[in-house]
C-alpha cells in the first residue's frame, strides 16, 4: 500500500503564487490554436472563493484516493451516457474561458482551439517521436481539425467533429507527420433539434470532457457531474493516441452527445488536470468560483493542477492508477496542462 505522508488541502489555492495565463473569448471572437492565431494573454488573478458555512470550504483529495483504491474500476468499460433533459424555449448562450501552463522541462506540447461554437484540446504524447523542425504533432492535429471544422461550417452550416478529426489524422498520415497526440474536439449544436442545445464531439485518449450541472433537488450552487468522458487506455500511462506509429484510429474515439441546460459548466482539459486533480476537487473549484468569469474558473483549475504537480507527497489520481496497476507513484505528475471552461445560460 502507498504510505500517505501528507495531503494537500485545496484551500491552499488561495496561497498559490503560480501565475496562470488565460485568453478571454467574446461571443463574436474567433480564436484558435496558437500555431494558427497568436493572441495576447491576460495575467490571471487569484479566484475569489465564496463564503460557505460548512466546516471545510473545500475538500481534500486523500479521501478520493482511498475510495479509488478500495473500489478500482476498468475505466475503459464504464457507461458513458449523458442524461436526457427537457426541451427549452430556445437555444442557450454561452461564454468560454481558457488557461494553460507548460511543463517547465520542455516547450508546450498541449494544443487547443476555440471559436464561437467549436472547441478542442490535444495532448502531445511526450514519449512519442518528434520532428526536428516545424510544429509538434499535437499542434498539427489541432490546426488541421480546426481547419476542417471551419470548412464544414462554411460549406454546410453543420459541423461533424468525428469527420473533422478523421480527415485531419488522415492528412497528417499522408505526409508522414511524426509524433502522436490524444484528441478531444467538440461543437455546440443549437440548430439540429429545436429546443435543445447539444454538445457533440469525439474524444480519444485521456484528455476529456466534464459537464457539471446544478442539482435542482439540493440547495445552494454545488454542481454534480452530469457527464464525463472515460479515459481510453491500453494500459497504465499508455492512452489511446493518434499518430504515425500508433495503431489507434479516430473511429475508436468516444462519441460525445450531451444535451445541455442553463447553468451547465463544460470543462475540456488535457490530462495535466485529470491526472492531478480529483473530480470532487474540480467540482469544489467550480463551486468556489461559481458566477465568476469562465477565465477565472479555468485559471483556478490550471493553477491548482500545477500546485499539485509540484507537490512531492500528495496522492493524485495518477498515483491511484499506478497503485492499481501494481506500481508505485507518489507526488504530483508534472505535465503540460490546458483547460477550457464553457458557461451556459
C-alpha positions in Angstrom: 0.0 0.0 0.0 1.1 3.6 -0.5 2.0 5.4 2.6 0.5 8.9 2.6 2.9 11.3 4.3 0.8 14.4 3.7 -2.3 15.6 1.9 -3.0 18.8 0.1 -5.9 20.9 1.3 -7.5 22.6 -1.7 -7.9 25.9 0.1 -4.2 26.4 -0.5 -5.0 27.6 -3.9 -5.5 31.0 -2.4 -1.9 30.9 -1.3 -0.6 29.7 -4.6 1.8 32.1 -6.3 1.7 30.4 -9.6 0.7 32.8 -12.4 -1.6 31.1 -15.0 -2.3 32.6 -18.4 -5.7 32.8 -20.0 -7.4 34.1 -23.1 -10.8 35.8 -22.9 -13.4 35.0 -25.6 -16.1 37.5 -26.6 -19.1 36.0 -28.3 -18.0 37.5 -31.6 -14.3 36.4 -31.4 -12.7 33.7 -33.4 -9.6 32.3 -31.7 -7.8 29.1 -32.5 -4.6 27.1 -31.7 -1.6 29.2 -31.0 0.1 27.9 -34.1 -2.7 29.5 -36.2 -3.6 32.7 -34.4 -1.2 34.1 -31.8 -3.1 36.0 -29.2 -2.3 38.3 -26.4 -2.8 36.8 -22.9 -4.0 38.2 -19.7 -2.4 37.7 -16.3 -4.6 35.7 -14.0 -5.9 37.0 -10.8 -6.5 34.6 -7.8 -10.1 33.4 -7.9 -12.4 34.8 -5.3 -13.8 31.9 -3.2 -17.4 32.0 -2.0 -18.0 32.1 1.7 -19.6 28.9 2.9 -21.0 27.9 6.3 -19.6 24.4 6.3 -16.6 23.3 8.3 -14.4 23.0 5.2 -14.8 25.3 2.3 -13.0 22.8 0.0 -12.4 19.1 0.3 -9.2 17.0 0.4 -8.2 14.6 -2.2 -7.0 12.0 0.3 -10.5 10.6 0.7 -10.9 10.3 -3.0 -7.6 8.3 -3.2 -8.8 5.9 -0.5 -12.1 5.4 -2.3 -10.5 4.8 -5.6 -8.0 2.3 -4.1 -10.8 0.5 -2.3 -13.1 0.3 -5.4 -10.9 0.0 -8.5 -12.6 0.2 -11.9 -11.9 -0.6 -15.5 -12.3 2.9 -16.8 -12.5 1.9 -20.5 -15.6 -0.2 -20.0 -17.7 2.2 -17.8 -21.0 3.6 -19.1 -20.6 7.0 -20.9 -24.2 8.1 -21.5 -25.5 11.7 -20.9 -28.9 12.1 -19.2 -31.9 13.4 -21.1 -33.1 16.9 -20.4 -36.4 18.7 -21.2 -36.7 21.0 -24.2 -36.1 24.7 -23.6 -37.8 27.7 -25.1 -34.8 28.4 -27.3 -31.1 27.8 -27.7 -28.7 28.6 -24.9 -26.0 31.2 -25.0 -22.5 30.6 -23.6 -19.1 32.1 -22.9 -15.7 30.5 -22.9 -12.5 30.9 -20.8 -9.1 29.3 -21.2 -5.9 28.8 -19.2 -2.8 26.8 -19.9 0.7 26.2 -18.4 3.6 24.3 -19.9 5.7 21.6 -18.3 8.8 23.6 -17.3 11.1 20.8 -18.6 10.2 21.3 -22.3 8.3 23.6 -24.6 4.5 23.4 -24.6 3.1 20.3 -26.3 -0.6 20.7 -25.5 -2.6 22.4 -28.2 -6.1 23.8 -28.3 -8.6 25.8 -30.3 -11.7 27.8 -29.6 -14.2 29.5 -31.8 -17.8 30.7 -31.3 -19.0 27.1 -31.2 -16.1 24.7 -31.8 -13.5 23.7 -29.3 -10.7 21.2 -28.9 -7.7 20.2 -26.7 -4.9 18.0 -27.9 -2.2 16.4 -25.7 1.1 15.7 -27.4 2.4 12.4 -26.2 5.8 13.1 -24.6 7.2 9.6 -25.3 6.4 9.7 -29.0 9.0 10.7 -31.6 9.1 14.3 -32.7 10.1 16.1 -35.9 13.3 18.1 -35.8 11.6 21.1 -37.3 8.1 22.6 -37.5 5.2 22.2 -35.0 4.9 19.2 -32.8 2.2 16.7 -33.9 -0.4 17.9 -31.4 -0.3 21.4 -32.9 -0.6 20.0 -36.4 -3.5 17.8 -35.5 -5.3 20.6 -33.6 -4.8 23.0 -36.6 -5.9 20.5 -39.2 -9.0 19.5 -37.1 -9.9 23.2 -36.6 -9.5 23.9 -40.3 -11.8 21.0 -41.2 -14.5 22.2 -38.8 -14.3 25.7 -40.2 -14.6 24.3 -43.7 -17.6 22.2 -42.7 -19.4 25.1 -41.1 -18.8 27.4 -44.0 -20.0 24.9 -46.6 -23.0 23.3 -44.9 -23.6 25.2 -41.7 -23.1 22.0 -39.8 -20.0 20.6 -38.0 -19.1 16.9 -37.7 -16.2 16.7 -35.2 -15.6 13.0 -35.9 -15.2 13.6 -39.6 -13.0 16.6 -39.0 -10.7 14.7 -36.7 -10.6 11.7 -39.1 -9.7 14.0 -42.0 -7.0 15.7 -40.0 -5.4 12.4 -38.9 -5.5 11.0 -42.5 -4.0 14.2 -43.9 -1.1 14.1 -41.5 -0.6 10.3 -42.2 -0.4 11.1 -45.9 2.5 13.4 -45.3 4.1 11.0 -42.8 3.9 13.6 -40.0 5.9 12.4 -36.9 4.5 12.3 -33.4 1.4 11.3 -31.5 -1.4 13.0 -29.6 -4.7 12.5 -27.8 -7.6 14.5 -29.1 -10.9 15.9 -27.9 -12.9 18.0 -30.3 -16.5 19.2 -29.7 -19.1 21.6 -31.2 -22.1 23.2 -29.7 -25.2 22.5 -31.8 -28.2 24.7 -31.4 -29.9 24.1 -34.8 -30.4 20.3 -35.4 -33.0 19.7 -32.7 -35.4 22.6 -31.8 -35.5 23.4 -28.1 -32.1 21.7 -27.4 -28.5 22.9 -27.2 -26.3 19.8 -27.7 -22.6 19.3 -27.1 -21.4 16.9 -29.9 -17.9 15.6 -30.3 -15.3 12.9 -30.1 -12.5 12.0 -27.6 -9.6 9.6 -28.0 -7.2 9.0 -25.1 -7.1 10.6 -21.7 -7.9 14.2 -22.4 -11.6 14.7 -22.0 -14.9 16.5 -21.2 -16.6 17.0 -17.8 -20.1 18.5 -17.7 -21.1 19.9 -14.3 -24.8 20.7 -13.5 -26.6 22.1 -10.6 -28.9 19.5 -8.9 -32.4 21.0 -8.6 -33.1 18.7 -5.7 -30.4 20.2 -3.5 -30.0 23.7 -2.1 -27.1 26.0 -3.0 -24.9 26.0 -6.1 -22.8 22.9 -5.6 -22.9 21.2 -9.0 -22.9 17.5 -9.7 -21.4 15.6 -12.6 -23.9 15.2 -15.4 -21.5 13.7 -17.9 -17.8 12.8 -18.2 -15.7 11.0 -20.9 -14.0 7.9 -19.7 -10.2 7.7 -20.4 -9.2 5.3 -23.1 -6.1 3.4 -22.0 -4.2 0.4 -23.4 -2.6 0.1 -20.0 -1.3 2.3 -17.3 0.3 5.5 -18.7 -0.4 4.5 -22.3 -3.5 6.3 -23.6 -5.1 5.8 -27.0 -3.5 8.3 -29.3 -3.3 9.3 -33.0 -0.1 9.4 -34.9 2.3 7.8 -37.3 3.3 4.7 -35.2 0.1 4.3 -33.2 -2.4 1.5 -34.0 -5.3 3.7 -32.9 -7.6 5.4 -35.3 -10.3 8.1 -35.0 -13.1 5.6 -35.4 -12.2 4.3 -31.9 -12.9 7.6 -30.3 -15.7 8.0 -27.7 -18.7 9.7 -29.4 -19.9 12.6 -27.3 -23.5 13.8 -27.3 -24.7 15.8 -24.2 -28.0 17.8 -24.2 -27.2 20.9 -22.1 -29.3 23.1 -19.8 -28.9 26.6 -18.5 -26.3 26.7 -15.7 -24.2 23.9 -17.1 -20.4 24.3 -16.9 -18.4 22.3 -19.5 -14.7 21.6 -19.0 -12.4 20.4 -21.8 -9.0 19.6 -20.4 -5.8 17.6 -21.0 -4.5 15.0 -18.6 -2.4 17.6 -16.8 -5.6 18.4 -15.0 -7.3 15.0 -14.7 -4.1 13.1 -13.6 -3.6 15.5 -10.7 -7.0 16.8 -9.6 -9.8 14.6 -8.4 -13.3 15.1 -9.8 -14.6 16.2 -6.5 -11.8 18.8 -6.2 -12.7 20.1 -9.7 -16.3 20.4 -8.5 -15.0 22.3 -5.4 -13.1 24.8 -7.5 -16.0 25.4 -9.9 -18.4 25.8 -6.9 -15.9 28.2 -5.2 -15.8 30.4 -8.3 -19.4 30.0 -9.3 -20.8 33.0 -11.1 -17.4 34.4 -12.0 -15.9 34.8 -15.4 -15.1 31.4 -17.1 -11.5 32.6 -17.4 -11.3 32.7 -13.6 -12.6 29.2 -13.4 -10.1 27.9 -16.0 -7.3 29.7 -14.2 -8.4 28.2 -10.9 -8.3 24.7 -12.3 -4.9 25.1 -14.1 -3.3 26.9 -11.2 -4.3 24.3 -8.7 -3.3 21.5 -11.0 0.2 23.0 -11.2 0.4 23.4 -7.5 -0.4 19.7 -7.1 2.1 18.8 -9.8 4.9 20.3 -7.8 3.9 18.6 -4.5 6.2 15.6 -3.9 4.0 14.0 -1.2 0.4 14.4 -2.5 -1.8 11.4 -3.5 -3.1 12.0 -7.0 -5.5 10.2 -9.4 -2.3 9.2 -11.4 -0.8 7.7 -8.3 -4.0 5.7 -7.6 -3.9 4.4 -11.2 -0.3 3.4 -10.7 -1.2 1.5 -7.5 -4.0 -0.3 -9.3 -1.5 -1.4 -11.9 1.0 -2.7 -9.4 3.3 0.3 -9.5 4.1 3.0 -7.0 3.9 6.7 -7.7 3.8 9.3 -5.0 3.5 13.0 -5.6 2.2 15.2 -8.4 2.7 14.4 -12.1 4.4 17.4 -13.8 2.8 18.0 -17.2 1.6 20.5 -19.7 -2.0 21.5 -18.7 -4.8 23.1 -20.8 -8.3 23.8 -19.6 -11.3 25.4 -21.5 -14.4 26.3 -19.5 -17.8 27.0 -21.1 -20.6 28.5 -19.1 -24.1 28.1 -20.5 -27.0 30.4 -19.8 
